[in-house]
């Protein structure tokens, strides 16, 4: 069994001005929000969920992006409502959020 049930990586890469990057779409803020929500829901830690920042995940043109392991599910998002939906549906109930999937 994996140490974490779900390990979530948010691309928070910041590229030079004018270049596409996830951080231009508030990825760092959404990562911090997801981390806070997971903690408040009591889902943080061993056997549960880990929310991490990542450097470039090489999909910046599709950004912002996050990936959920071990499920290998890639998502995009716009706002906190999208993050809440991914947490509730995928991380809590194990259902992929098809409308946000890349």
N, C-alpha and C positions, 0 to 999 in steps of 0.2 A: 504494500500500500504506500502511496505517496505521502510525504510528510504533511502536505496541505491537500485538502479535497480539491480546492481550486486555487491556482496561482495566477493572478491577473497582472498583466503588464500594460501600462499606459505609456505610449510614446510621448515624451516631453521634450523632444529634440527642438532646439532653436537654431535655425539656419540664418544666413545673412539676409539682410533686408531685401525683399523682392523675390526670395525663393520660397517655394511651398514648404511648410513645416507644420507639424501638429500643434506646437505651442502657440502658433498664431491663432488657433481656434480654442484657446483657453484649456488646453490639455492638462497643464499643471494644476489649475484650479479644480478641474473635474476629478483628477486623481486624488487630490486632497479631500474633496467631498466624498468620494467613494470610500476612501480609507476611514473617514469619520463615520459614515453610515454603517459600514461593516462592524466597526467597534461598538456603535450604539445598539446594533442588533444582536450583539453577543456572538458574532460569527468570526471574530479575529483569532488567529493562532493555530497551533498544531491541530491537525485533523479537520480544520475548517478552511478559512479563506485568508489569503495574503494579498494585499494590494501593493504593487511596486511601481516606481518610475522606471522607465527604460530610456536608453539613448535611441538613436534612430532605428526604427523597425523596417525601414526601407519601403514604406508604403505611403509616404508623405503626400503624394498626389491624391490619395484617397482619404486623407486625414480630416479630422483627427482619428487616430486608430488606437484600439486596445485589443489584446489577445488574452483568451482564457485557456489556461492549461490545467489538466492534461487533455482537455477536450479539443484543443487546437481550433478554437472558434474565434474568428476575427470579427470585430465590431467597429462601427463608426458611431458617433454620437453628436448631438447638438447642444444639449442642455442637461440640467439636473434631472428632469423628468425621464430622459433617455437612460441616464445612469441608474435611476431608481428602478426602471423597468428591467434593465439587465440584471440588477441585483436580485430583485424579487423573482423574476421568471427563471433566469439561468442559475444564479448562484444559490438560491434558496430551493427552487422547485425543479431544477435540472432541465428546463425547457429552453431551447434556443429561441432567441428573439429574431425571427426571420427578417422583419422589416429593417433591422439595424445591422444585419450580418453582411460582411464583405465577401 
